[in-house]
Amino acid sequence: MSPWAHFTKHELRCRCGCGLGYAEMDDFFMRMIVRLRMELGFPFPVTSAIRCAAHDLAVSTSSMAGEGPHTTGCAIDISAAGMTPAQVRMFVGGAFLAGFQGVGMRLHGPHDERFIHLDILKPWHGWPRPAVWTYK
């Protein structure tokens, strides 16, 4: 079990199998996620957390030479597949109120591929913060 309530070591690992995992997640960031999860009262199924540089380069639209937000341990993607519209609104609003700096949403396409990205990065590679965006 990971040290953060409601999240397992398995779901916080890099998906490529390299061995990077929950230990590389930023503690302050994870405490923010746990607080948001407890305040909202519904599950946050993780689709992506920490990523090694190689995996990030392979799957990310924002990775720059393998240095995307997920490589910092301060970013996470939560499945939106089971969220109602009211939950999406509460999630996004709650994230900004809780101090998250980046909120990206993919709320179209196949139901099981919908997610919401959260991070606490400061202005990053010229991207202003706080910021909200959608994915193609």
Phi and psi in radians as a Rosetta constraint file:
Dihedral C 1 N 2 CA 2 C 2 CIRCULARHARMONIC -1.342 0.35
Dihedral N 2 CA 2 C 2 N 3 CIRCULARHARMONIC 2.898 0.35
Dihedral C 2 N 3 CA 3 C 3 CIRCULARHARMONIC -1.322 0.35
Dihedral N 3 CA 3 C 3 N 4 CIRCULARHARMONIC -0.028 0.35
Dihedral C 3 N 4 CA 4 C 4 CIRCULARHARMONIC -1.931 0.35
Dihedral N 4 CA 4 C 4 N 5 CIRCULARHARMONIC 2.138 0.35
Dihedral C 4 N 5 CA 5 C 5 CIRCULARHARMONIC -0.924 0.35
Dihedral N 5 CA 5 C 5 N 6 CIRCULARHARMONIC 2.449 0.35
Dihedral C 5 N 6 CA 6 C 6 CIRCULARHARMONIC 1.359 0.35
Dihedral N 6 CA 6 C 6 N 7 CIRCULARHARMONIC -0.029 0.35
Dihedral C 6 N 7 CA 7 C 7 CIRCULARHARMONIC -2.240 0.35
Dihedral N 7 CA 7 C 7 N 8 CIRCULARHARMONIC 2.342 0.35
Dihedral C 7 N 8 CA 8 C 8 CIRCULARHARMONIC -1.726 0.35
Dihedral N 8 CA 8 C 8 N 9 CIRCULARHARMONIC 2.775 0.35
Dihedral C 8 N 9 CA 9 C 9 CIRCULARHARMONIC -1.002 0.35
Dihedral N 9 CA 9 C 9 N 10 CIRCULARHARMONIC -0.700 0.35
Dihedral C 9 N 10 CA 10 C 10 CIRCULARHARMONIC -1.047 0.35
Dihedral N 10 CA 10 C 10 N 11 CIRCULARHARMONIC -0.779 0.35
Dihedral C 10 N 11 CA 11 C 11 CIRCULARHARMONIC -1.379 0.35
Dihedral N 11 CA 11 C 11 N 12 CIRCULARHARMONIC -0.274 0.35
Dihedral C 11 N 12 CA 12 C 12 CIRCULARHARMONIC -1.635 0.35
Dihedral N 12 CA 12 C 12 N 13 CIRCULARHARMONIC 0.004 0.35
Dihedral C 12 N 13 CA 13 C 13 CIRCULARHARMONIC -1.391 0.35
Dihedral N 13 CA 13 C 13 N 14 CIRCULARHARMONIC 2.803 0.35
Dihedral C 13 N 14 CA 14 C 14 CIRCULARHARMONIC -1.201 0.35
Dihedral N 14 CA 14 C 14 N 15 CIRCULARHARMONIC 2.324 0.35
Dihedral C 14 N 15 CA 15 C 15 CIRCULARHARMONIC -1.288 0.35
Dihedral N 15 CA 15 C 15 N 16 CIRCULARHARMONIC -0.169 0.35
Dihedral C 15 N 16 CA 16 C 16 CIRCULARHARMONIC -1.417 0.35
Dihedral N 16 CA 16 C 16 N 17 CIRCULARHARMONIC -0.246 0.35
Dihedral C 16 N 17 CA 17 C 17 CIRCULARHARMONIC 1.593 0.35
Dihedral N 17 CA 17 C 17 N 18 CIRCULARHARMONIC 0.216 0.35
Dihedral C 17 N 18 CA 18 C 18 CIRCULARHARMONIC -1.254 0.35
Dihedral N 18 CA 18 C 18 N 19 CIRCULARHARMONIC -0.298 0.35
Dihedral C 18 N 19 CA 19 C 19 CIRCULARHARMONIC 1.838 0.35
Dihedral N 19 CA 19 C 19 N 20 CIRCULARHARMONIC -0.213 0.35
Dihedral C 19 N 20 CA 20 C 20 CIRCULARHARMONIC -1.115 0.35
Dihedral N 20 CA 20 C 20 N 21 CIRCULARHARMONIC 2.418 0.35
Dihedral C 20 N 21 CA 21 C 21 CIRCULARHARMONIC -2.715 0.35
Dihedral N 21 CA 21 C 21 N 22 CIRCULARHARMONIC -2.678 0.35
Dihedral C 21 N 22 CA 22 C 22 CIRCULARHARMONIC -1.001 0.35
Dihedral N 22 CA 22 C 22 N 23 CIRCULARHARMONIC -0.519 0.35
Dihedral C 22 N 23 CA 23 C 23 CIRCULARHARMONIC -1.114 0.35
Dihedral N 23 CA 23 C 23 N 24 CIRCULARHARMONIC -0.414 0.35
Dihedral C 23 N 24 CA 24 C 24 CIRCULARHARMONIC -1.575 0.35
Dihedral N 24 CA 24 C 24 N 25 CIRCULARHARMONIC -0.097 0.35
Dihedral C 24 N 25 CA 25 C 25 CIRCULARHARMONIC -1.251 0.35
Dihedral N 25 CA 25 C 25 N 26 CIRCULARHARMONIC 2.474 0.35
Dihedral C 25 N 26 CA 26 C 26 CIRCULARHARMONIC -1.224 0.35
Dihedral N 26 CA 26 C 26 N 27 CIRCULARHARMONIC 2.204 0.35
Dihedral C 26 N 27 CA 27 C 27 CIRCULARHARMONIC -1.082 0.35
Dihedral N 27 CA 27 C 27 N 28 CIRCULARHARMONIC -0.780 0.35
Dihedral C 27 N 28 CA 28 C 28 CIRCULARHARMONIC -1.058 0.35
Dihedral N 28 CA 28 C 28 N 29 CIRCULARHARMONIC -0.790 0.35
Dihedral C 28 N 29 CA 29 C 29 CIRCULARHARMONIC -1.049 0.35
Dihedral N 29 CA 29 C 29 N 30 CIRCULARHARMONIC -0.811 0.35
Dihedral C 29 N 30 CA 30 C 30 CIRCULARHARMONIC -1.163 0.35
Dihedral N 30 CA 30 C 30 N 31 CIRCULARHARMONIC -0.620 0.35
Dihedral C 30 N 31 CA 31 C 31 CIRCULARHARMONIC -1.126 0.35
Dihedral N 31 CA 31 C 31 N 32 CIRCULARHARMONIC -0.603 0.35
Dihedral C 31 N 32 CA 32 C 32 CIRCULARHARMONIC -1.132 0.35
Dihedral N 32 CA 32 C 32 N 33 CIRCULARHARMONIC -0.753 0.35
Dihedral C 32 N 33 CA 33 C 33 CIRCULARHARMONIC -1.099 0.35
Dihedral N 33 CA 33 C 33 N 34 CIRCULARHARMONIC -0.784 0.35
Dihedral C 33 N 34 CA 34 C 34 CIRCULARHARMONIC -1.073 0.35
Dihedral N 34 CA 34 C 34 N 35 CIRCULARHARMONIC -0.782 0.35
Dihedral C 34 N 35 CA 35 C 35 CIRCULARHARMONIC -1.048 0.35
Dihedral N 35 CA 35 C 35 N 36 CIRCULARHARMONIC -0.779 0.35
Dihedral C 35 N 36 CA 36 C 36 CIRCULARHARMONIC -1.092 0.35
Dihedral N 36 CA 36 C 36 N 37 CIRCULARHARMONIC -0.749 0.35
Dihedral C 36 N 37 CA 37 C 37 CIRCULARHARMONIC -1.054 0.35
Dihedral N 37 CA 37 C 37 N 38 CIRCULARHARMONIC -0.760 0.35
Dihedral C 37 N 38 CA 38 C 38 CIRCULARHARMONIC -1.230 0.35
Dihedral N 38 CA 38 C 38 N 39 CIRCULARHARMONIC -0.656 0.35
Dihedral C 38 N 39 CA 39 C 39 CIRCULARHARMONIC -1.150 0.35
Dihedral N 39 CA 39 C 39 N 40 CIRCULARHARMONIC -0.713 0.35
Dihedral C 39 N 40 CA 40 C 40 CIRCULARHARMONIC -1.427 0.35
Dihedral N 40 CA 40 C 40 N 41 CIRCULARHARMONIC -0.506 0.35
Dihedral C 40 N 41 CA 41 C 41 CIRCULARHARMONIC 1.328 0.35
Dihedral N 41 CA 41 C 41 N 42 CIRCULARHARMONIC 0.392 0.35
Dihedral C 41 N 42 CA 42 C 42 CIRCULARHARMONIC -2.373 0.35
Dihedral N 42 CA 42 C 42 N 43 CIRCULARHARMONIC 2.757 0.35
Dihedral C 42 N 43 CA 43 C 43 CIRCULARHARMONIC -1.102 0.35
Dihedral N 43 CA 43 C 43 N 44 CIRCULARHARMONIC 2.627 0.35
Dihedral C 43 N 44 CA 44 C 44 CIRCULARHARMONIC -2.104 0.35
Dihedral N 44 CA 44 C 44 N 45 CIRCULARHARMONIC 1.401 0.35
Dihedral C 44 N 45 CA 45 C 45 CIRCULARHARMONIC -1.147 0.35
Dihedral N 45 CA 45 C 45 N 46 CIRCULARHARMONIC 2.147 0.35
Dihedral C 45 N 46 CA 46 C 46 CIRCULARHARMONIC -1.455 0.35
Dihedral N 46 CA 46 C 46 N 47 CIRCULARHARMONIC 2.252 0.35
Dihedral C 46 N 47 CA 47 C 47 CIRCULARHARMONIC -1.787 0.35
Dihedral N 47 CA 47 C 47 N 48 CIRCULARHARMONIC -0.399 0.35
Dihedral C 47 N 48 CA 48 C 48 CIRCULARHARMONIC -2.808 0.35
Dihedral N 48 CA 48 C 48 N 49 CIRCULARHARMONIC 2.367 0.35
Dihedral C 48 N 49 CA 49 C 49 CIRCULARHARMONIC -2.230 0.35
Dihedral N 49 CA 49 C 49 N 50 CIRCULARHARMONIC -2.033 0.35
Dihedral C 49 N 50 CA 50 C 50 CIRCULARHARMONIC -1.148 0.35
Dihedral N 50 CA 50 C 50 N 51 CIRCULARHARMONIC 2.526 0.35
Dihedral C 50 N 51 CA 51 C 51 CIRCULARHARMONIC -2.365 0.35
Dihedral N 51 CA 51 C 51 N 52 CIRCULARHARMONIC 2.454 0.35
Dihedral C 51 N 52 CA 52 C 52 CIRCULARHARMONIC -1.281 0.35
Dihedral N 52 CA 52 C 52 N 53 CIRCULARHARMONIC 2.844 0.35
Dihedral C 52 N 53 CA 53 C 53 CIRCULARHARMONIC -1.025 0.35
Dihedral N 53 CA 53 C 53 N 54 CIRCULARHARMONIC -0.733 0.35
Dihedral C 53 N 54 CA 54 C 54 CIRCULARHARMONIC -1.133 0.35
Dihedral N 54 CA 54 C 54 N 55 CIRCULARHARMONIC -0.783 0.35
Dihedral C 54 N 55 CA 55 C 55 CIRCULARHARMONIC -1.174 0.35
Dihedral N 55 CA 55 C 55 N 56 CIRCULARHARMONIC -0.692 0.35
Dihedral C 55 N 56 CA 56 C 56 CIRCULARHARMONIC -1.062 0.35
Dihedral N 56 CA 56 C 56 N 57 CIRCULARHARMONIC -0.772 0.35
Dihedral C 56 N 57 CA 57 C 57 CIRCULARHARMONIC -1.070 0.35
Dihedral N 57 CA 57 C 57 N 58 CIRCULARHARMONIC -0.613 0.35
Dihedral C 57 N 58 CA 58 C 58 CIRCULARHARMONIC -1.310 0.35
Dihedral N 58 CA 58 C 58 N 59 CIRCULARHARMONIC -0.537 0.35
Dihedral C 58 N 59 CA 59 C 59 CIRCULARHARMONIC -2.034 0.35
Dihedral N 59 CA 59 C 59 N 60 CIRCULARHARMONIC -0.241 0.35
Dihedral C 59 N 60 CA 60 C 60 CIRCULARHARMONIC -1.615 0.35
Dihedral N 60 CA 60 C 60 N 61 CIRCULARHARMONIC 2.538 0.35
Dihedral C 60 N 61 CA 61 C 61 CIRCULARHARMONIC -1.577 0.35
Dihedral N 61 CA 61 C 61 N 62 CIRCULARHARMONIC -0.211 0.35
Dihedral C 61 N 62 CA 62 C 62 CIRCULARHARMONIC -1.995 0.35
Dihedral N 62 CA 62 C 62 N 63 CIRCULARHARMONIC 0.026 0.35
Dihedral C 62 N 63 CA 63 C 63 CIRCULARHARMONIC -1.179 0.35
Dihedral N 63 CA 63 C 63 N 64 CIRCULARHARMONIC 2.354 0.35
Dihedral C 63 N 64 CA 64 C 64 CIRCULARHARMONIC -2.068 0.35
Dihedral N 64 CA 64 C 64 N 65 CIRCULARHARMONIC 1.801 0.35
Dihedral C 64 N 65 CA 65 C 65 CIRCULARHARMONIC 1.009 0.35
Dihedral N 65 CA 65 C 65 N 66 CIRCULARHARMONIC 0.676 0.35
Dihedral C 65 N 66 CA 66 C 66 CIRCULARHARMONIC 1.343 0.35
Dihedral N 66 CA 66 C 66 N 67 CIRCULARHARMONIC 0.327 0.35
Dihedral C 66 N 67 CA 67 C 67 CIRCULARHARMONIC -2.087 0.35
Dihedral N 67 CA 67 C 67 N 68 CIRCULARHARMONIC 1.043 0.35
Dihedral C 67 N 68 CA 68 C 68 CIRCULARHARMONIC -1.525 0.35
Dihedral N 68 CA 68 C 68 N 69 CIRCULARHARMONIC 3.007 0.35
Dihedral C 68 N 69 CA 69 C 69 CIRCULARHARMONIC -0.938 0.35
Dihedral N 69 CA 69 C 69 N 70 CIRCULARHARMONIC -0.618 0.35
Dihedral C 69 N 70 CA 70 C 70 CIRCULARHARMONIC -1.222 0.35
Dihedral N 70 CA 70 C 70 N 71 CIRCULARHARMONIC -0.366 0.35
Dihedral C 70 N 71 CA 71 C 71 CIRCULARHARMONIC -1.289 0.35
Dihedral N 71 CA 71 C 71 N 72 CIRCULARHARMONIC -0.217 0.35
Dihedral C 71 N 72 CA 72 C 72 CIRCULARHARMONIC -1.500 0.35
Dihedral N 72 CA 72 C 72 N 73 CIRCULARHARMONIC -0.280 0.35
Dihedral C 72 N 73 CA 73 C 73 CIRCULARHARMONIC 1.387 0.35
Dihedral N 73 CA 73 C 73 N 74 CIRCULARHARMONIC 0.125 0.35
Dihedral C 73 N 74 CA 74 C 74 CIRCULARHARMONIC -2.034 0.35
Dihedral N 74 CA 74 C 74 N 75 CIRCULARHARMONIC 0.528 0.35
Dihedral C 74 N 75 CA 75 C 75 CIRCULARHARMONIC -2.566 0.35
Dihedral N 75 CA 75 C 75 N 76 CIRCULARHARMONIC 2.624 0.35
Dihedral C 75 N 76 CA 76 C 76 CIRCULARHARMONIC -2.675 0.35
Dihedral N 76 CA 76 C 76 N 77 CIRCULARHARMONIC 2.568 0.35
Dihedral C 76 N 77 CA 77 C 77 CIRCULARHARMONIC -1.958 0.35
Dihedral N 77 CA 77 C 77 N 78 CIRCULARHARMONIC 2.288 0.35
Dihedral C 77 N 78 CA 78 C 78 CIRCULARHARMONIC -1.985 0.35
Dihedral N 78 CA 78 C 78 N 79 CIRCULARHARMONIC 2.323 0.35
Dihedral C 78 N 79 CA 79 C 79 CIRCULARHARMONIC -1.103 0.35
Dihedral N 79 CA 79 C 79 N 80 CIRCULARHARMONIC 2.323 0.35
Dihedral C 79 N 80 CA 80 C 80 CIRCULARHARMONIC -1.839 0.35
Dihedral N 80 CA 80 C 80 N 81 CIRCULARHARMONIC 0.100 0.35
Dihedral C 80 N 81 CA 81 C 81 CIRCULARHARMONIC -1.021 0.35
Dihedral N 81 CA 81 C 81 N 82 CIRCULARHARMONIC -0.636 0.35
Dihedral C 81 N 82 CA 82 C 82 CIRCULARHARMONIC -1.749 0.35
Dihedral N 82 CA 82 C 82 N 83 CIRCULARHARMONIC 0.050 0.35
Dihedral C 82 N 83 CA 83 C 83 CIRCULARHARMONIC -1.419 0.35
Dihedral N 83 CA 83 C 83 N 84 CIRCULARHARMONIC 2.433 0.35
Dihedral C 83 N 84 CA 84 C 84 CIRCULARHARMONIC -1.374 0.35
Dihedral N 84 CA 84 C 84 N 85 CIRCULARHARMONIC 2.857 0.35
Dihedral C 84 N 85 CA 85 C 85 CIRCULARHARMONIC -0.975 0.35
Dihedral N 85 CA 85 C 85 N 86 CIRCULARHARMONIC -0.657 0.35
Dihedral C 85 N 86 CA 86 C 86 CIRCULARHARMONIC -1.128 0.35
Dihedral N 86 CA 86 C 86 N 87 CIRCULARHARMONIC -0.673 0.35
Dihedral C 86 N 87 CA 87 C 87 CIRCULARHARMONIC -1.183 0.35
Dihedral N 87 CA 87 C 87 N 88 CIRCULARHARMONIC -0.679 0.35
Dihedral C 87 N 88 CA 88 C 88 CIRCULARHARMONIC -1.056 0.35
Dihedral N 88 CA 88 C 88 N 89 CIRCULARHARMONIC -0.810 0.35
Dihedral C 88 N 89 CA 89 C 89 CIRCULARHARMONIC -1.068 0.35
Dihedral N 89 CA 89 C 89 N 90 CIRCULARHARMONIC -0.791 0.35
Dihedral C 89 N 90 CA 90 C 90 CIRCULARHARMONIC -1.122 0.35
Dihedral N 90 CA 90 C 90 N 91 CIRCULARHARMONIC -0.711 0.35
Dihedral C 90 N 91 CA 91 C 91 CIRCULARHARMONIC -1.089 0.35
Dihedral N 91 CA 91 C 91 N 92 CIRCULARHARMONIC -0.899 0.35
Dihedral C 91 N 92 CA 92 C 92 CIRCULARHARMONIC -1.154 0.35
Dihedral N 92 CA 92 C 92 N 93 CIRCULARHARMONIC -0.820 0.35
Dihedral C 92 N 93 CA 93 C 93 CIRCULARHARMONIC -1.072 0.35
Dihedral N 93 CA 93 C 93 N 94 CIRCULARHARMONIC -0.783 0.35
Dihedral C 93 N 94 CA 94 C 94 CIRCULARHARMONIC -1.103 0.35
Dihedral N 94 CA 94 C 94 N 95 CIRCULARHARMONIC -0.627 0.35
Dihedral C 94 N 95 CA 95 C 95 CIRCULARHARMONIC -1.099 0.35
Dihedral N 95 CA 95 C 95 N 96 CIRCULARHARMONIC -0.792 0.35
Dihedral C 95 N 96 CA 96 C 96 CIRCULARHARMONIC -1.185 0.35
Dihedral N 96 CA 96 C 96 N 97 CIRCULARHARMONIC -0.716 0.35
Dihedral C 96 N 97 CA 97 C 97 CIRCULARHARMONIC -1.090 0.35
Dihedral N 97 CA 97 C 97 N 98 CIRCULARHARMONIC -0.556 0.35
Dihedral C 97 N 98 CA 98 C 98 CIRCULARHARMONIC -1.382 0.35
Dihedral N 98 CA 98 C 98 N 99 CIRCULARHARMONIC -0.170 0.35
Dihedral C 98 N 99 CA 99 C 99 CIRCULARHARMONIC 1.840 0.35
Dihedral N 99 CA 99 C 99 N 100 CIRCULARHARMONIC 0.103 0.35
Dihedral C 99 N 100 CA 100 C 100 CIRCULARHARMONIC -1.154 0.35
Dihedral N 100 CA 100 C 100 N 101 CIRCULARHARMONIC 2.516 0.35
Dihedral C 100 N 101 CA 101 C 101 CIRCULARHARMONIC -1.765 0.35
Dihedral N 101 CA 101 C 101 N 102 CIRCULARHARMONIC -0.401 0.35
Dihedral C 101 N 102 CA 102 C 102 CIRCULARHARMONIC -2.295 0.35
Dihedral N 102 CA 102 C 102 N 103 CIRCULARHARMONIC 2.251 0.35
Dihedral C 102 N 103 CA 103 C 103 CIRCULARHARMONIC -2.316 0.35
Dihedral N 103 CA 103 C 103 N 104 CIRCULARHARMONIC 1.979 0.35
Dihedral C 103 N 104 CA 104 C 104 CIRCULARHARMONIC -1.998 0.35
Dihedral N 104 CA 104 C 104 N 105 CIRCULARHARMONIC 2.484 0.35
Dihedral C 104 N 105 CA 105 C 105 CIRCULARHARMONIC -2.261 0.35
Dihedral N 105 CA 105 C 105 N 106 CIRCULARHARMONIC 2.358 0.35
Dihedral C 105 N 106 CA 106 C 106 CIRCULARHARMONIC -2.129 0.35
Dihedral N 106 CA 106 C 106 N 107 CIRCULARHARMONIC 1.702 0.35
Dihedral C 106 N 107 CA 107 C 107 CIRCULARHARMONIC -2.025 0.35
Dihedral N 107 CA 107 C 107 N 108 CIRCULARHARMONIC 0.386 0.35
Dihedral C 107 N 108 CA 108 C 108 CIRCULARHARMONIC -2.262 0.35
Dihedral N 108 CA 108 C 108 N 109 CIRCULARHARMONIC 3.041 0.35
Dihedral C 108 N 109 CA 109 C 109 CIRCULARHARMONIC 1.452 0.35
Dihedral N 109 CA 109 C 109 N 110 CIRCULARHARMONIC -2.897 0.35
Dihedral C 109 N 110 CA 110 C 110 CIRCULARHARMONIC -0.935 0.35
Dihedral N 110 CA 110 C 110 N 111 CIRCULARHARMONIC 2.359 0.35
Dihedral C 110 N 111 CA 111 C 111 CIRCULARHARMONIC -0.916 0.35
Dihedral N 111 CA 111 C 111 N 112 CIRCULARHARMONIC -0.754 0.35
Dihedral C 111 N 112 CA 112 C 112 CIRCULARHARMONIC -1.346 0.35
Dihedral N 112 CA 112 C 112 N 113 CIRCULARHARMONIC -0.036 0.35
Dihedral C 112 N 113 CA 113 C 113 CIRCULARHARMONIC -1.853 0.35
Dihedral N 113 CA 113 C 113 N 114 CIRCULARHARMONIC 0.143 0.35
Dihedral C 113 N 114 CA 114 C 114 CIRCULARHARMONIC -1.474 0.35
Dihedral N 114 CA 114 C 114 N 115 CIRCULARHARMONIC 2.401 0.35
Dihedral C 114 N 115 CA 115 C 115 CIRCULARHARMONIC -2.680 0.35
Dihedral N 115 CA 115 C 115 N 116 CIRCULARHARMONIC 2.890 0.35
Dihedral C 115 N 116 CA 116 C 116 CIRCULARHARMONIC -2.203 0.35
Dihedral N 116 CA 116 C 116 N 117 CIRCULARHARMONIC 2.219 0.35
Dihedral C 116 N 117 CA 117 C 117 CIRCULARHARMONIC -1.647 0.35
Dihedral N 117 CA 117 C 117 N 118 CIRCULARHARMONIC 2.414 0.35
Dihedral C 117 N 118 CA 118 C 118 CIRCULARHARMONIC -2.253 0.35
Dihedral N 118 CA 118 C 118 N 119 CIRCULARHARMONIC 2.477 0.35
Dihedral C 118 N 119 CA 119 C 119 CIRCULARHARMONIC -2.630 0.35
Dihedral N 119 CA 119 C 119 N 120 CIRCULARHARMONIC 2.950 0.35
Dihedral C 119 N 120 CA 120 C 120 CIRCULARHARMONIC -2.140 0.35
Dihedral N 120 CA 120 C 120 N 121 CIRCULARHARMONIC 0.463 0.35
Dihedral C 120 N 121 CA 121 C 121 CIRCULARHARMONIC -1.218 0.35
Dihedral N 121 CA 121 C 121 N 122 CIRCULARHARMONIC 2.577 0.35
Dihedral C 121 N 122 CA 122 C 122 CIRCULARHARMONIC -1.380 0.35
Dihedral N 122 CA 122 C 122 N 123 CIRCULARHARMONIC -3.132 0.35
Dihedral C 122 N 123 CA 123 C 123 CIRCULARHARMONIC -0.810 0.35
Dihedral N 123 CA 123 C 123 N 124 CIRCULARHARMONIC 2.243 0.35
Dihedral C 123 N 124 CA 124 C 124 CIRCULARHARMONIC -2.275 0.35
Dihedral N 124 CA 124 C 124 N 125 CIRCULARHARMONIC 2.090 0.35
Dihedral C 124 N 125 CA 125 C 125 CIRCULARHARMONIC 0.846 0.35
Dihedral N 125 CA 125 C 125 N 126 CIRCULARHARMONIC 0.712 0.35
Dihedral C 125 N 126 CA 126 C 126 CIRCULARHARMONIC 1.491 0.35
Dihedral N 126 CA 126 C 126 N 127 CIRCULARHARMONIC -0.013 0.35
Dihedral C 126 N 127 CA 127 C 127 CIRCULARHARMONIC -1.529 0.35
Dihedral N 127 CA 127 C 127 N 128 CIRCULARHARMONIC 2.184 0.35
Dihedral C 127 N 128 CA 128 C 128 CIRCULARHARMONIC -1.223 0.35
Dihedral N 128 CA 128 C 128 N 129 CIRCULARHARMONIC 2.721 0.35
Dihedral C 128 N 129 CA 129 C 129 CIRCULARHARMONIC -2.374 0.35
Dihedral N 129 CA 129 C 129 N 130 CIRCULARHARMONIC 2.578 0.35
Dihedral C 129 N 130 CA 130 C 130 CIRCULARHARMONIC -1.185 0.35
Dihedral N 130 CA 130 C 130 N 131 CIRCULARHARMONIC 2.742 0.35
Dihedral C 130 N 131 CA 131 C 131 CIRCULARHARMONIC -2.550 0.35
Dihedral N 131 CA 131 C 131 N 132 CIRCULARHARMONIC 2.649 0.35
Dihedral C 131 N 132 CA 132 C 132 CIRCULARHARMONIC -2.307 0.35
Dihedral N 132 CA 132 C 132 N 133 CIRCULARHARMONIC 2.468 0.35
Dihedral C 132 N 133 CA 133 C 133 CIRCULARHARMONIC -2.647 0.35
Dihedral N 133 CA 133 C 133 N 134 CIRCULARHARMONIC 2.924 0.35
Dihedral C 133 N 134 CA 134 C 134 CIRCULARHARMONIC -2.100 0.35
Dihedral N 134 CA 134 C 134 N 135 CIRCULARHARMONIC 2.703 0.35
Dihedral C 134 N 135 CA 135 C 135 CIRCULARHARMONIC -1.710 0.35
Dihedral N 135 CA 135 C 135 N 136 CIRCULARHARMONIC 2.597 0.35
